[in-house]
Amino acid sequence: MPFGTPALRALTVVLTLCCFLPSHTRDFTIEDLTHLYPSTTPWPGGFKCFTCEDVKDNYECNRWSADVFCPRETSYCFTNHRMDKDGESLSVTKRCVSSSVCQSVGCCQLDQNGARECTACCEGNICNISVPHNASDAGFATIMLHSSAWGLRKSWSLLRLLVLIIILLCCISVC
């Protein structure tokens, strides 16, 4: 069946709206998290943290983090970020921890050259998406990203579906 002009225009609009993704950045977004981590857990209170050991930056940690639930004896997500004097990452470590590890959070100077280390803990599913850079970032936080992000993603998907249906109905009525 040959494509008429209205059908070709509709295809162009659909491709423009649905198929072209924005350019990739070096940080994960809340929408990324909803795709990567489903909401079901193997036990009540089960959660996940990004986990890595001494990787070069936050993106590499989050990108290659194992997709596993934290052990039952842990309650928090821990992040350690080492930076040079300009704030550039030297290493990132993230893991699931018990409350005793979260007693010492904050930032400290590592050497005379200005290198520093910041540590933070958070409570919540995949709450350690970012790394601490200064004293205001380094601390203890309770963040529940997943539940609100899931509702946002579903609303966005429904809106895109509605726009697609309207476009298709307009194309059908023109043909």
MDTraj code that builds the backbone (N, CA, C; nanometers):
import mdtraj as md
import numpy as np

residues = "MET PRO PHE GLY THR PRO ALA LEU ARG ALA LEU THR VAL VAL LEU THR LEU CYS CYS PHE LEU PRO SER HIS THR ARG ASP PHE THR ILE GLU ASP LEU THR HIS LEU TYR PRO SER THR THR PRO TRP PRO GLY GLY PHE LYS CYS PHE THR CYS GLU ASP VAL LYS ASP ASN TYR GLU CYS ASN ARG TRP SER ALA ASP VAL PHE CYS PRO ARG GLU THR SER TYR CYS PHE THR ASN HIS ARG MET ASP LYS ASP GLY GLU SER LEU SER VAL THR LYS ARG CYS VAL SER SER SER VAL CYS GLN SER VAL GLY CYS CYS GLN LEU ASP GLN ASN GLY ALA ARG GLU CYS THR ALA CYS CYS GLU GLY ASN ILE CYS ASN ILE SER VAL PRO HIS ASN ALA SER ASP ALA GLY PHE ALA THR ILE MET LEU HIS SER SER ALA TRP GLY LEU ARG LYS SER TRP SER LEU LEU ARG LEU LEU VAL LEU ILE ILE ILE LEU LEU CYS CYS ILE SER VAL CYS".split()
xyz = np.array([
    [0.0851, -0.1178, 0.0000],
    [0.0000, 0.0000, 0.0000],
    [0.0896, 0.1239, 0.0000],
    [0.0769, 0.2134, -0.0981],
    [0.1627, 0.3311, -0.1059],
    [0.1276, 0.4314, 0.0048],
    [0.2306, 0.5031, 0.0482],
    [0.2103, 0.6059, 0.1493],
    [0.1664, 0.7348, 0.0829],
    [0.0475, 0.7822, 0.1211],
    [-0.0001, 0.9099, 0.0695],
    [0.0631, 1.0227, 0.1488],
    [0.0432, 1.1437, 0.1073],
    [0.1017, 1.2597, 0.1728],
    [0.0577, 1.2721, 0.3188],
    [-0.0714, 1.2569, 0.3520],
    [-0.1111, 1.2659, 0.4931],
    [-0.0458, 1.1564, 0.5783],
    [-0.0359, 1.0360, 0.5264],
    [0.0250, 0.9280, 0.6023],
    [0.1730, 0.9547, 0.6241],
    [0.2402, 1.0066, 0.5238],
    [0.3820, 1.0381, 0.5361],
    [0.4038, 1.1487, 0.6380],
    [0.3152, 1.2491, 0.6358],
    [0.3246, 1.3564, 0.7356],
    [0.3019, 1.3020, 0.8755],
    [0.2040, 1.2125, 0.8919],
    [0.1757, 1.1540, 1.0229],
    [0.2948, 1.0733, 1.0721],
    [0.3556, 0.9966, 0.9841],
    [0.4722, 0.9179, 1.0215],
    [0.5858, 1.0087, 1.0664],
    [0.6063, 1.1181, 0.9970],
    [0.7107, 1.2131, 1.0340],
    [0.6849, 1.2719, 1.1724],
    [0.5602, 1.3110, 1.1983],
    [0.5252, 1.3674, 1.3291],
    [0.5445, 1.2642, 1.4393],
    [0.4987, 1.1415, 1.4163],
    [0.5116, 1.0359, 1.5167],
    [0.6583, 1.0089, 1.5466],
    [0.7408, 0.9987, 1.4430],
    [0.8836, 0.9757, 1.4634],
    [0.9476, 1.0908, 1.5389],
    [0.9085, 1.2119, 1.5061],
    [0.9637, 1.3277, 1.5735],
    [0.9269, 1.3280, 1.7211],
    [0.8017, 1.2966, 1.7538],
    [0.7563, 1.3002, 1.8927],
    [0.8039, 1.1822, 1.9760],
    [0.8093, 1.0641, 1.9160],
    [0.8300, 0.9443, 1.9959],
    [0.9686, 0.8817, 1.9861],
    [1.0372, 0.8992, 1.8784],
    [1.1570, 0.8196, 1.8560],
    [1.2879, 0.8920, 1.8820],
    [1.2890, 1.0219, 1.8779],
    [1.4140, 1.0929, 1.8998],
    [1.4290, 1.1229, 2.0477],
    [1.5345, 1.0702, 2.1057],
    [1.5603, 1.0878, 2.2476],
    [1.6547, 1.2050, 2.2680],
    [1.6465, 1.2727, 2.3826],
    [1.7399, 1.3817, 2.4089],
    [1.8817, 1.3276, 2.4216],
    [1.9795, 1.4135, 2.4029],
    [2.1192, 1.3692, 2.4103],
    [2.1519, 1.3196, 2.5501],
    [2.2451, 1.2262, 2.5566],
    [2.2818, 1.1620, 2.6821],
    [2.3709, 1.2526, 2.7657],
    [2.3418, 1.2651, 2.8934],
    [2.4280, 1.3385, 2.9852],
    [2.5025, 1.2394, 3.0719],
    [2.5954, 1.2855, 3.1529],
    [2.6754, 1.1980, 3.2369],
    [2.6121, 1.1775, 3.3741],
    [2.4875, 1.2122, 3.3925],
    [2.4194, 1.1879, 3.5191],
    [2.2906, 1.1109, 3.4942],
    [2.2510, 1.0336, 3.5925],
    [2.1265, 0.9596, 3.5847],
    [2.0135, 1.0487, 3.6314],
    [1.8953, 1.0296, 3.5738],
    [1.7782, 1.1066, 3.6128],
    [1.6813, 1.0164, 3.6891],
    [1.5802, 1.0753, 3.7461],
    [1.4789, 0.9978, 3.8170],
    [1.4086, 0.9033, 3.7201],
    [1.3850, 0.9466, 3.5957],
    [1.3216, 0.8592, 3.4972],
    [1.4090, 0.7381, 3.4664],
    [1.5421, 0.7580, 3.4606],
    [1.6333, 0.6448, 3.4409],
    [1.6134, 0.5414, 3.5509],
    [1.5992, 0.5895, 3.6729],
    [1.5858, 0.4995, 3.7871],
    [1.4601, 0.4147, 3.7783],
    [1.3505, 0.4736, 3.7328],
    [1.2267, 0.3969, 3.7252],
    [1.2353, 0.2870, 3.6210],
    [1.3183, 0.3088, 3.5178],
    [1.3390, 0.2045, 3.4173],
    [1.4335, 0.0959, 3.4688],
    [1.5332, 0.1350, 3.5471],
    [1.6354, 0.0416, 3.5927],
    [1.5927, -0.0422, 3.7131],
    [1.5090, 0.0135, 3.7983],
    [1.4784, -0.0522, 3.9243],
    [1.3278, -0.0655, 3.9445],
    [1.2743, -0.1865, 3.9320],
    [1.1301, -0.2057, 3.9533],
    [1.0931, -0.1850, 4.0995],
    [0.9632, -0.1709, 4.1246],
    [0.9180, -0.1377, 4.2602],
    [0.8972, -0.2590, 4.3502],
    [0.9013, -0.3805, 4.2989],
    [0.8815, -0.4973, 4.3835],
    [1.0092, -0.5317, 4.4591],
    [0.9939, -0.5845, 4.5806],
    [1.1097, -0.6223, 4.6626],
    [1.0955, -0.7677, 4.7073],
    [1.2073, -0.8352, 4.7354],
    [1.2006, -0.9758, 4.7756],
    [1.1507, -0.9944, 4.9191],
    [1.1549, -0.8895, 5.0003],
    [1.1039, -0.8946, 5.1371],
    [1.0589, -0.7542, 5.1768],
    [0.9717, -0.7420, 5.2771],
    [0.9258, -0.6090, 5.3194],
    [1.0447, -0.5227, 5.3621],
    [1.0505, -0.4026, 5.3127],
    [1.1599, -0.3124, 5.3464],
    [1.2852, -0.3335, 5.2631],
    [1.2805, -0.4253, 5.1665],
    [1.3966, -0.4477, 5.0806],
    [1.4273, -0.3223, 4.9995],
    [1.5545, -0.2972, 4.9770],
    [1.5951, -0.1789, 4.9018],
    [1.7251, -0.2068, 4.8283],
    [1.7570, -0.1156, 4.7363],
    [1.8805, -0.1251, 4.6594],
    [1.9600, 0.0037, 4.6760],
    [2.0901, -0.0090, 4.6647],
    [2.1800, 0.1055, 4.6601],
    [2.2685, 0.0887, 4.5375],
    [2.3146, 0.1996, 4.4821],
    [2.4210, 0.1890, 4.3843],
    [2.5433, 0.1377, 4.4594],
    [2.6168, 0.0441, 4.4010],
    [2.7341, -0.0124, 4.4669],
    [2.8525, -0.0156, 4.3703],
    [2.9690, 0.0269, 4.4206],
    [3.0935, 0.0231, 4.3435],
    [3.2082, 0.0428, 4.4414],
    [3.3265, 0.0123, 4.3983],
    [3.4441, 0.0253, 4.4842],
    [3.5545, 0.0975, 4.4087],
    [3.5887, 0.2174, 4.4539],
    [3.6995, 0.2963, 4.3992],
    [3.6967, 0.3116, 4.2470],
    [3.5821, 0.3530, 4.1928],
    [3.5746, 0.3805, 4.0485],
    [3.6072, 0.5281, 4.0248],
    [3.6276, 0.5660, 3.8976],
    [3.6801, 0.7001, 3.8690],
    [3.5809, 0.8147, 3.8903],
    [3.4507, 0.7899, 3.8709],
    [3.3538, 0.8975, 3.8920],
    [3.2144, 0.8404, 3.9176],
    [3.1198, 0.9288, 3.9475],
    [2.9845, 0.8878, 3.9825],
    [2.9133, 0.8179, 3.8671],
    [2.9334, 0.8672, 3.7460],
    [2.8671, 0.8062, 3.6311],
    [2.9101, 0.6605, 3.6150],
    [3.0392, 0.6341, 3.6229],
    [3.0878, 0.4959, 3.6082],
    [3.0323, 0.4066, 3.7190],
    [3.0212, 0.4596, 3.8383],
    [2.9642, 0.3814, 3.9488],
    [2.8194, 0.3457, 3.9196],
    [2.7390, 0.4461, 3.8895],
    [2.5965, 0.4209, 3.8671],
    [2.5722, 0.3358, 3.7432],
    [2.6526, 0.3552, 3.6417],
    [2.6346, 0.2814, 3.5167],
    [2.6617, 0.1323, 3.5344],
    [2.7650, 0.0973, 3.6100],
    [2.8063, -0.0429, 3.6206],
    [2.7667, -0.1072, 3.7534],
    [2.6875, -0.0398, 3.8322],
    [2.6458, -0.0933, 3.9615],
    [2.5637, -0.2213, 3.9448],
    [2.5912, -0.3192, 4.0292],
    [2.5160, -0.4455, 4.0252],
    [2.3714, -0.4199, 4.0657],
    [2.2797, -0.4843, 3.9970],
    [2.1371, -0.4680, 4.0236],
    [2.0910, -0.5767, 4.1220],
    [2.1258, -0.5580, 4.2495],
    [2.0902, -0.6552, 4.3530],
    [2.0363, -0.5819, 4.4752],
    [1.9550, -0.6520, 4.5521],
    [1.9027, -0.5946, 4.6754],
    [2.0094, -0.5988, 4.7838],
    [2.0048, -0.5002, 4.8733],
    [2.0991, -0.4947, 4.9850],
    [2.0691, -0.6089, 5.0820],
    [2.1717, -0.6557, 5.1533],
    [2.1489, -0.7602, 5.2540],
    [2.0510, -0.7116, 5.3612],
    [1.9798, -0.8044, 5.4210],
    [1.8792, -0.7678, 5.5221],
    [1.9374, -0.6958, 5.6421],
    [2.0613, -0.7211, 5.6763],
    [2.1218, -0.6586, 5.7951],
    [2.1659, -0.5139, 5.7706],
    [2.1500, -0.4639, 5.6490],
    [2.1846, -0.3249, 5.6202],
    [2.0576, -0.2404, 5.6123],
    [2.0756, -0.1096, 5.6358],
    [1.9603, -0.0195, 5.6359],
    [1.9801, 0.1058, 5.5526],
    [2.1033, 0.1333, 5.5118],
    [2.1345, 0.2606, 5.4480],
    [2.2256, 0.2425, 5.3270],
    [2.2287, 0.3459, 5.2446],
    [2.3214, 0.3526, 5.1317],
    [2.4325, 0.4501, 5.1691],
    [2.5564, 0.4097, 5.1467],
    [2.6753, 0.4872, 5.1825],
    [2.7453, 0.5329, 5.0556],
    [2.7976, 0.6565, 5.0562],
    [2.8761, 0.7083, 4.9445],
    [3.0006, 0.7777, 4.9970],
    [3.1153, 0.7441, 4.9382],
    [3.2426, 0.8088, 4.9688],
    [3.2948, 0.8682, 4.8386],
    [3.3250, 0.9978, 4.8413],
    [3.3703, 1.0687, 4.7208],
    [3.5013, 1.1401, 4.7519],
    [3.6069, 1.1016, 4.6813],
    [3.7370, 1.1679, 4.6942],
    [3.7569, 1.2584, 4.5732],
    [3.8005, 1.3829, 4.6028],
    [3.8157, 1.4837, 4.4969],
    [3.9506, 1.5525, 4.5060],
    [3.9965, 1.6062, 4.3923],
    [4.1180, 1.6872, 4.3940],
    [4.0826, 1.8289, 4.4376],
    [4.1801, 1.9189, 4.4373],
    [4.1583, 2.0566, 4.4852],
    [4.0551, 2.1334, 4.4031],
    [4.0338, 2.0899, 4.2765],
    [3.9366, 2.1560, 4.1895],
    [3.7973, 2.0936, 4.1958],
    [3.7809, 1.9916, 4.2782],
    [3.6514, 1.9253, 4.2914],
    [3.6285, 1.8140, 4.1908],
    [3.7293, 1.7812, 4.1114],
    [3.7178, 1.6709, 4.0152],
    [3.7304, 1.5380, 4.0886],
    [3.6501, 1.4408, 4.0492],
    [3.6496, 1.3107, 4.1163],
    [3.7814, 1.2367, 4.0985],
    [3.8295, 1.1823, 4.2085],
    [3.9430, 1.0906, 4.2058],
    [3.8945, 0.9476, 4.2219],
    [3.7940, 0.9297, 4.3100],
    [3.7349, 0.7964, 4.3276],
    [3.5977, 0.8075, 4.3932],
    [3.5159, 0.7084, 4.3643],
    [3.3819, 0.6985, 4.4224],
    [3.3628, 0.5554, 4.4710],
    [3.3117, 0.5427, 4.5932],
    [3.2760, 0.4125, 4.6497],
    [3.1342, 0.4233, 4.7034],
    [3.0508, 0.3272, 4.6694],
    [2.9120, 0.3229, 4.7189],
    [2.8801, 0.1809, 4.7609],
    [2.8005, 0.1681, 4.8682],
    [2.7614, 0.0343, 4.9136],
    [2.6456, 0.0424, 5.0125],
    [2.5900, -0.0742, 5.0437],
    [2.4874, -0.0888, 5.1470],
    [2.5596, -0.1006, 5.2811],
    [2.5085, -0.0334, 5.3842],
    [2.5758, -0.0360, 5.5146],
    [2.4759, -0.0424, 5.6288],
    [2.5262, -0.0764, 5.7458],
    [2.4463, -0.0707, 5.8683],
    [2.4576, 0.0695, 5.9275],
    [2.3794, 0.0979, 6.0284],
    [2.3756, 0.2331, 6.0855],
    [2.5086, 0.2756, 6.1467],
    [2.5889, 0.1836, 6.1959],
    [2.7155, 0.2208, 6.2598],
    [2.8112, 0.2909, 6.1628],
    [2.8066, 0.2567, 6.0372],
    [2.8940, 0.3191, 5.9374],
    [2.8533, 0.4643, 5.9140],
    [2.7284, 0.4957, 5.9341],
    [2.6766, 0.6299, 5.9068],
    [2.6974, 0.7273, 6.0226],
    [2.7696, 0.6872, 6.1244],
    [2.7948, 0.7759, 6.2381],
    [2.8894, 0.8902, 6.2012],
    [2.9776, 0.8668, 6.1041],
    [3.0773, 0.9680, 6.0663],
    [3.0587, 1.0092, 5.9209],
    [2.9726, 1.1059, 5.8991],
    [2.9532, 1.1599, 5.7646],
    [3.0035, 1.3037, 5.7631],
    [3.0370, 1.3527, 5.6466],
    [3.0886, 1.4883, 5.6342],
    [3.2069, 1.4929, 5.5400],
    [3.2807, 1.6038, 5.5436],
    [3.3959, 1.6212, 5.4556],
    [3.5217, 1.6489, 5.5376],
    [3.6355, 1.6078, 5.4843],
    [3.7633, 1.6370, 5.5499],
    [3.8714, 1.6552, 5.4436],
    [3.9740, 1.7323, 5.4805],
    [4.0893, 1.7551, 5.3946],
    [4.1777, 1.6304, 5.4015],
    [4.2270, 1.5841, 5.2852],
    [4.3105, 1.4639, 5.2820],
    [4.4595, 1.4941, 5.2817],
    [4.4985, 1.6045, 5.2180],
    [4.6415, 1.6358, 5.2108],
    [4.6634, 1.7857, 5.1957],
    [4.7898, 1.8255, 5.1879],
    [4.8280, 1.9665, 5.1757],
    [4.7929, 2.0242, 5.0385],
    [4.7691, 1.9384, 4.9397],
    [4.7401, 1.9835, 4.8036],
    [4.5936, 2.0202, 4.7815],
    [4.5104, 2.0045, 4.8811],
    [4.3704, 2.0429, 4.8697],
    [4.2745, 1.9295, 4.8367],
    [4.3262, 1.8065, 4.8263],
    [4.2368, 1.6929, 4.8029],
    [4.1464, 1.6761, 4.9245],
    [4.0220, 1.6363, 4.8992],
    [3.9287, 1.6182, 5.0110],
    [3.8413, 1.4954, 4.9877],
    [3.7780, 1.4545, 5.0955],
    [3.6911, 1.3370, 5.0928],
    [3.5601, 1.3734, 5.1611],
    [3.4494, 1.3387, 5.0962],
    [3.3179, 1.3612, 5.1560],
    [3.2442, 1.2279, 5.1610],
    [3.1774, 1.2023, 5.2729],
    [3.0976, 1.0811, 5.2869],
    [2.9548, 1.1191, 5.3235],
    [2.8609, 1.0361, 5.2761],
    [2.7197, 1.0601, 5.3031],
    [2.6476, 0.9274, 5.3155],
    [2.5381, 0.9279, 5.3884],
    [2.4495, 0.8126, 5.3995],
    [2.3082, 0.8599, 5.3689],
    [2.2292, 0.7699, 5.3157],
    [2.0898, 0.8034, 5.2907],
    [2.0039, 0.6788, 5.3122],
    [1.8771, 0.7031, 5.3368],
    [1.7813, 0.5958, 5.3601],
    [1.6752, 0.6042, 5.2522],
    [1.6591, 0.4962, 5.1777],
    [1.5611, 0.4948, 5.0704],
    [1.6140, 0.4160, 4.9531],
    [1.5241, 0.3644, 4.8735],
    [1.5617, 0.2831, 4.7588],
    [1.6419, 0.3657, 4.6591],
    [1.7598, 0.3159, 4.6222],
    [1.8530, 0.3816, 4.5294],
    [1.8657, 0.5313, 4.5548],
    [1.8786, 0.5681, 4.6799],
    [1.8874, 0.7098, 4.7187],
    [2.0252, 0.7681, 4.6944],
    [2.1263, 0.6851, 4.6738],
    [2.2625, 0.7369, 4.6583],
    [2.2998, 0.7579, 4.5115],
    [2.2117, 0.8210, 4.4384],
    [2.2351, 0.8482, 4.2968],
    [2.3456, 0.9518, 4.2778],
    [2.3569, 1.0500, 4.3653],
    [2.4582, 1.1541, 4.3511],
    [2.5713, 1.1328, 4.4512],
    [2.6766, 1.2124, 4.4376],
    [2.7891, 1.2060, 4.5307],
    [2.8000, 1.3384, 4.6048],
    [2.8457, 1.3363, 4.7298],
    [2.8638, 1.4618, 4.8036],
    [2.9882, 1.5360, 4.7532],
    [2.9760, 1.6687, 4.7404],
    [3.0881, 1.7525, 4.6967],
    [3.1369, 1.8471, 4.8066],
    [3.0497, 1.8751, 4.9034],
    [3.0858, 1.9689, 5.0103],
    [3.0081, 1.9339, 5.1370],
    [3.0284, 2.0129, 5.2420],
    [2.9667, 1.9837, 5.3713],
    [2.8145, 1.9830, 5.3655],
    [2.7546, 2.0626, 5.2778],
    [2.6085, 2.0647, 5.2709],
    [2.5532, 1.9391, 5.2024],
    [2.6314, 1.8752, 5.1156],
    [2.5903, 1.7502, 5.0508],
    [2.6207, 1.6279, 5.1364],
    [2.7242, 1.6404, 5.2186],
    [2.7722, 1.5257, 5.2965],
    [2.6984, 1.5205, 5.4284],
    [2.6154, 1.4209, 5.4438],
    [2.5370, 1.4088, 5.5657],
    [2.4502, 1.2865, 5.5577],
    [2.3423, 1.2892, 5.6317],
    [2.2470, 1.1793, 5.6315],
    [2.1144, 1.2317, 5.5782],
    [2.0567, 1.1600, 5.4833],
    [1.9301, 1.2050, 5.4234],
    [1.8338, 1.0882, 5.4094],
    [1.7068, 1.1168, 5.4255],
    [1.6017, 1.0203, 5.3963],
    [1.5357, 1.0656, 5.2676],
    [1.5545, 0.9868, 5.1632],
    [1.5033, 1.0223, 5.0316],
    [1.4310, 0.9019, 4.9739],
    [1.3056, 0.9193, 4.9371],
    [1.2293, 0.8129, 4.8731],
    [1.2012, 0.8561, 4.7298],
    [1.2970, 0.8342, 4.6399],
    [1.2824, 0.8772, 4.5012],
    [1.1834, 0.7936, 4.4234],
    [1.1865, 0.6643, 4.4444],
    [1.1212, 0.5734, 4.3518],
    [0.9699, 0.5912, 4.3420],
    [0.9006, 0.6034, 4.4525],
    [0.7549, 0.6068, 4.4457],
    [0.7035, 0.7299, 4.3716],
    [0.7611, 0.8464, 4.3962],
    [0.7142, 0.9655, 4.3258],
    [0.7570, 0.9630, 4.1800],
    [0.8750, 0.9104, 4.1526],
    [0.9223, 0.9045, 4.0145],
    [0.8352, 0.8109, 3.9317],
    [0.7914, 0.7012, 3.9904],
    [0.7094, 0.6042, 3.9179],
    [0.5795, 0.6695, 3.8712],
    [0.5148, 0.7472, 3.9584],
    [0.3919, 0.8155, 3.9203],
    [0.4157, 0.9170, 3.8104],
    [0.5275, 0.9888, 3.8165],
    [0.5625, 1.0855, 3.7138],
    [0.5836, 1.0168, 3.5799],
    [0.6539, 0.9035, 3.5793],
    [0.6824, 0.8331, 3.4554],
    [0.5535, 0.7816, 3.3927],
    [0.4620, 0.7279, 3.4749],
    [0.3354, 0.6790, 3.4217],
    [0.2546, 0.7939, 3.3618],
    [0.2540, 0.9104, 3.4269],
    [0.1800, 1.0255, 3.3738],
    [0.2380, 1.0692, 3.2407],
    [0.3711, 1.0752, 3.2293],
    [0.4361, 1.1154, 3.1054],
    [0.4049, 1.0157, 2.9938],
    [0.4081, 0.8861, 3.0240],
    [0.3784, 0.7845, 2.9232],
    [0.2341, 0.7966, 2.8748],
    [0.1410, 0.8209, 2.9646],
    [0.0009, 0.8370, 2.9258],
    [-0.0180, 0.9605, 2.8383],
    [0.0522, 1.0689, 2.8692],
    [0.0431, 1.1896, 2.7895],
    [0.0958, 1.1644, 2.6482],
    [0.2099, 1.0955, 2.6365],
    [0.2652, 1.0643, 2.5043],
    [0.1695, 0.9753, 2.4255],
    [0.1080, 0.8770, 2.4915],
    [0.0128, 0.7888, 2.4249],
    [-0.1082, 0.8680, 2.3754],
    [-0.1589, 0.9586, 2.4572],
    [-0.2732, 1.0415, 2.4190],
    [-0.2395, 1.1277, 2.2969],
    [-0.1230, 1.1892, 2.2951],
    [-0.0809, 1.2714, 2.1808],
    [-0.0724, 1.1856, 2.0558],
    [-0.0160, 1.0663, 2.0666],
    [-0.0046, 0.9760, 1.9529],
    [-0.1422, 0.9379, 1.8982],
    [-0.2377, 0.9075, 1.9855],
    [-0.3737, 0.8713, 1.9435],
    [-0.4399, 0.9887, 1.8720],
    [-0.4244, 1.1090, 1.9247],
    [-0.4833, 1.2275, 1.8617],
    [-0.4244, 1.2486, 1.7226],
    [-0.2938, 1.2331, 1.7097],
    [-0.2300, 1.2504, 1.5785],
    [-0.2812, 1.1461, 1.4793],
    [-0.2902, 1.0232, 1.5224],
    [-0.3378, 0.9176, 1.4339],
    [-0.4836, 0.9401, 1.3933],
    [-0.5667, 0.9833, 1.4867],
    [-0.7067, 1.0120, 1.4543],
    [-0.7172, 1.1281, 1.3550],
    [-0.6346, 1.2281, 1.3709],
    [-0.6341, 1.3401, 1.2753],
    [-0.5907, 1.2926, 1.1369],
    [-0.4930, 1.2052, 1.1304],
    [-0.4456, 1.1540, 1.0011],
    [-0.5525, 1.0679, 0.9349],
    [-0.6227, 0.9885, 1.0116],
    [-0.7279, 0.9034, 0.9573],
    [-0.8406, 0.9889, 0.9011],
    [-0.8785, 1.0953, 0.9725],
    [-0.9880, 1.1793, 0.9258],
    [-0.9492, 1.2594, 0.8018],
    [-0.8205, 1.2901, 0.7836],
    [-0.7741, 1.3621, 0.6660],
    [-0.7713, 1.2689, 0.5452],
    [-0.7316, 1.1429, 0.5672],
    [-0.7235, 1.0460, 0.4578],
    [-0.8607, 1.0148, 0.4147],
])
top = md.Topology()
chain = top.add_chain()
for i, resn in enumerate(residues, 1):
    res = top.add_residue(resn, chain, resSeq=i)
    for name in ("N", "CA", "C"):
        top.add_atom(name, md.element.get_by_symbol(name[0]), res)
traj = md.Trajectory(xyz[None], top)
